Amino acid sequence: MLTPFDQDKKIDWSAFSSLTEYYLQNNVAGIFAVCGSSEMFELSWDERLKLVKKIIEIVNEKCPIIVSGIYGASLDRQSTMIKQVYNLGACAVILLVNQLADENEPDDVWKRNTEFLLSKTKDIPLGLYECPTPYHRLMSPKLLKWTADTDRFVWMKETSENIEILQSKIHDVTSTTLQIYNADSRIQLQALKSGVNGYCGIATNFYPDLLVWLNRNYLSEPTLSAELQQFFNDTHPIINNKYLNSAKYYAKLSNIPIELICRGNNHSLTLQEMEQLIELKNQHQFWQKKLNLKSRRD
């Protein structure tokens, strides 16, 4: 989920409400709040908690809300963060994989730190996010299997962008309660055929309804699904360019009252880039008609 900011770079709560309603109108299966797209590292701890409270209030149990819950603090402080977020009503608290060990530390250190958090957080449902910032730590299938076997982890955002690595992870946790969500829209159809549980990535901030359709219909509509997957592949360079600014501009095209303001970067879109996003919106609307989907807020 994005975080809207006003001209003073304060959270724009009106836009936040509109954006949340937009996700719900497009039938997403859940919302990952206070995440990378939310500019979580640019938010204070108080702002993060306010975001959690607000989205839980707006969603009102219409779909599950999961929330990132640890940020560069001591393990004792991280365990406190997890409890605070969960007590606000999150369905699961997501651990950033790169916050449980330094970049040069081995998996044994990661496991030891994870075991400590598990011991301090009782039965709170947890998840994993292979966040690329501040460094990209990918979990091996072996480490993921160890994690899943604790019976504490229910969700994972997998960010290798490699179908073979993703398939290995899916295979190794098949008999566990851990659900894996792919972050790369370019391999989503392959991922679904391989047993992934869904999609969680930046494309959700451009065409959530098309992703929902693919996840629900890839078995019954193989030809259309393949064509839609090609659309995702062709348009990936556009949505990936100057993200998050591109996502906020696209939200404006969907009549969400959001400013093109981010805390984490100073990108500005050129006229050509805006025109590309307008054309993407036109193609999106073409696909909505082709799949008999209602256009939301357009």
C-alpha positions in Angstrom: 0.0 0.0 0.0 1.1 3.5 -0.8 1.3 6.3 1.7 -0.2 9.6 0.5 1.5 12.8 1.6 0.4 16.4 1.4 2.5 19.4 0.3 4.2 19.5 3.7 5.0 15.8 3.4 2.6 14.9 6.2 0.3 11.9 5.8 -2.7 12.9 3.9 -5.5 11.0 5.7 -8.2 11.9 3.3 -6.3 10.5 0.4 -5.3 7.5 2.5 -9.0 6.7 3.0 -9.7 7.0 -0.7 -6.8 4.8 -1.6 -7.9 2.2 0.9 -11.4 2.2 -0.5 -9.9 1.8 -4.0 -8.1 -1.4 -3.0 -11.3 -2.8 -1.5 -13.4 -1.9 -4.5 -11.0 -3.8 -6.7 -11.5 -7.0 -4.6 -8.0 -7.5 -3.3 -7.7 -10.5 -1.0 -5.8 -8.5 1.6 -3.7 -5.4 2.2 0.0 -5.2 3.2 0.3 -1.9 5.1 3.4 -0.1 6.3 5.5 -1.9 3.7 8.1 -0.8 1.1 5.6 1.0 -1.1 4.4 2.7 2.1 7.9 4.3 2.5 8.0 2.6 5.9 11.6 3.6 6.5 10.6 7.2 6.1 7.9 7.0 8.7 8.3 7.5 12.4 7.1 4.7 14.7 4.2 6.9 15.8 3.2 7.4 12.1 3.4 3.7 11.5 1.1 2.9 14.4 -1.4 5.6 13.2 -1.4 4.1 9.7 -2.2 0.7 11.2 -5.0 2.0 13.3 -6.5 4.0 10.4 -6.5 1.2 7.9 -8.0 -1.3 10.3 -10.7 1.2 11.1 -11.5 1.8 7.4 -11.3 -1.8 6.2 -13.5 -3.0 9.2 -12.7 -6.7 8.6 -13.6 -6.6 4.9 -10.2 -8.2 4.2 -7.1 -9.2 6.2 -4.5 -6.6 7.1 -0.9 -7.5 7.5 1.8 -5.1 8.7 5.6 -4.8 8.8 6.7 -4.8 12.4 10.5 -4.7 12.9 12.9 -1.9 12.0 16.6 -1.8 12.8 16.3 -2.0 16.5 17.5 -4.4 19.3 15.8 -7.8 19.4 14.0 -6.8 22.6 12.7 -3.6 21.0 11.6 -5.6 17.9 9.6 -8.0 20.0 7.9 -5.0 21.6 7.1 -3.6 18.1 5.6 -6.9 17.0 3.3 -7.0 20.0 2.2 -3.4 19.6 1.3 -3.9 15.9 -0.5 -7.1 16.5 -2.5 -5.6 19.4 -3.9 -3.0 17.1 -5.6 -5.7 15.1 -3.2 -6.8 12.4 -3.9 -10.4 11.2 -0.1 -11.1 11.1 3.0 -9.1 11.7 5.6 -9.2 8.9 9.3 -9.6 9.7 11.8 -8.0 7.3 14.2 -10.7 6.5 17.2 -8.3 6.4 16.5 -7.0 9.9 17.3 -10.3 11.6 21.0 -10.5 10.7 23.6 -8.2 9.2 24.5 -8.6 5.5 27.7 -10.5 6.2 26.3 -12.7 8.9 25.4 -16.4 8.2 22.0 -18.0 8.4 22.8 -19.5 11.8 22.8 -15.9 13.2 19.5 -15.2 11.5 18.0 -18.4 12.9 19.2 -17.6 16.5 17.7 -14.1 16.3 14.5 -15.4 14.9 14.2 -18.0 17.7 14.6 -15.2 20.2 11.7 -13.3 18.7 9.6 -16.4 18.5 10.2 -17.0 22.2 9.2 -13.4 23.1 6.0 -13.1 20.9 4.1 -16.2 22.0 1.6 -17.3 19.4 1.4 -14.1 17.3 1.1 -15.0 13.6 4.1 -13.9 11.7 5.2 -13.4 8.1 8.4 -12.8 6.0 9.3 -10.1 3.5 12.5 -10.3 1.5 12.7 -6.5 1.5 15.4 -5.2 -0.9 16.2 -2.2 1.4 18.6 -1.6 3.2 20.1 -4.8 1.7 18.5 -7.7 -0.2 18.7 -10.9 1.8 17.0 -13.8 0.1 16.1 -16.9 2.0 17.3 -20.2 0.8 14.7 -23.0 0.4 16.4 -24.8 3.3 16.2 -21.8 5.6 12.6 -21.1 4.6 11.7 -24.7 5.4 13.2 -24.4 8.8 11.2 -21.2 9.3 7.9 -22.8 8.1 8.5 -25.8 10.4 8.2 -23.5 13.5 4.5 -23.3 12.7 4.5 -19.6 13.5 4.8 -18.2 10.0 1.8 -17.9 7.8 2.8 -15.6 4.9 5.8 -14.7 2.8 6.5 -12.1 0.1 9.1 -13.7 -2.1 11.3 -11.2 -4.1 13.9 -13.3 -6.0 12.3 -12.5 -9.3 13.4 -16.0 -10.4 10.8 -18.6 -11.1 13.2 -21.6 -10.4 14.1 -20.2 -7.0 10.4 -19.5 -6.3 9.4 -23.0 -7.3 12.0 -24.5 -5.0 10.7 -22.6 -2.1 7.1 -23.5 -2.9 8.0 -27.2 -3.1 9.9 -27.2 0.3 7.0 -25.6 2.3 4.1 -27.5 0.6 3.2 -29.4 3.7 3.3 -26.4 6.0 1.0 -23.5 6.9 3.2 -20.9 5.2 1.7 -19.2 2.1 4.0 -17.7 -0.5 3.2 -14.6 -2.5 5.2 -13.7 -5.6 6.4 -10.1 -6.0 7.2 -10.1 -9.7 4.2 -9.7 -12.0 6.3 -10.9 -15.0 6.3 -14.4 -13.7 2.9 -14.5 -12.0 1.2 -17.0 -14.4 4.1 -19.4 -14.0 4.1 -18.9 -10.3 0.4 -19.7 -10.1 0.9 -22.8 -12.1 3.7 -23.8 -9.7 1.4 -23.4 -6.6 2.1 -19.9 -5.4 -0.7 -18.5 -3.2 -1.0 -15.1 -4.8 0.7 -11.9 -5.8 2.0 -9.0 -3.7 4.0 -6.4 -5.5 4.1 -3.0 -7.1 1.7 -3.9 -10.0 -1.1 -3.9 -7.4 -0.8 -0.1 -7.4 -1.6 0.0 -11.2 -4.0 -2.8 -12.1 -5.1 -4.7 -9.0 -8.3 -5.9 -10.7 -6.4 -7.5 -13.5 -4.2 -9.3 -11.1 -7.2 -10.5 -9.1 -8.8 -11.8 -12.3 -5.7 -13.7 -13.3 -5.3 -15.3 -9.8 -9.0 -16.5 -10.0 -9.2 -17.5 -13.6 -5.8 -18.8 -14.8 -7.0 -22.4 -14.8 -10.4 -21.8 -16.5 -9.2 -19.2 -19.0 -5.7 -20.3 -20.1 -5.7 -18.3 -23.4 -6.8 -15.0 -21.9 -4.5 -15.6 -19.0 -1.5 -16.0 -21.3 -2.5 -12.8 -23.1 -2.9 -10.9 -19.9 0.5 -12.2 -18.6 2.1 -10.8 -21.8 0.5 -7.4 -21.0 2.1 -7.5 -17.6 5.4 -8.3 -19.1 5.2 -5.5 -21.8 4.2 -2.8 -19.3 6.5 -3.7 -16.5 9.2 -1.2 -17.5 6.6 1.6 -17.3 5.4 0.8 -13.8 8.9 0.1 -12.6 10.2 3.5 -13.8 10.3 6.1 -11.1 8.2 4.1 -8.8 6.7 5.4 -6.4 6.0 8.6 -8.2 4.6 6.7 -11.2 2.2 4.8 -8.9 0.9 8.0 -7.4 0.4 9.6 -10.8 -1.5 6.5 -11.9 -3.7 6.7 -8.8 -4.6 10.3 -9.8 -5.6 8.9 -13.2 -8.0 6.7 -11.3 -9.5 9.8 -9.6 -7.8 9.2 -6.2 -7.0 12.6 -4.7 -3.3 12.0 -4.1 -0.3 14.3 -4.5 2.8 13.2 -6.4 4.9 13.6 -3.2 7.2 11.1 -1.7 9.6 11.3 1.2 12.1 8.8 0.0 12.9 10.2 -3.4 12.8 13.4 -5.4 11.9 12.0 -8.8 9.7 14.1 -11.1 7.9 12.6 -14.1 8.7 14.0 -17.6 5.8 14.7 -20.0 6.7 11.6 -22.0 6.6 9.5 -18.8 3.2 10.9 -18.0 1.9 10.2 -21.5 3.2 6.6 -21.1 1.2 6.2 -17.9 -1.9 7.7 -19.6 -1.6 5.2 -22.4 -1.1 2.4 -19.8 -4.4 3.5 -18.3 -6.1 3.3 -21.7 -4.7 -0.3 -22.1 -5.9 -1.1 -18.6 -9.4 0.0 -19.5 -9.3 -2.1 -22.6 -8.5 -5.1 -20.5 -11.3 -4.2 -18.1 -13.8 -4.3 -21.0 -12.3 -7.5 -22.4 -12.7 -9.3 -19.0 -16.0 -7.7 -18.2 -14.7 -5.9 -15.2 -16.2 -2.8 -13.7 -13.9 0.3 -13.8 -13.3 1.6 -10.3 -13.4 5.3 -9.6 -12.6 6.1 -13.3 
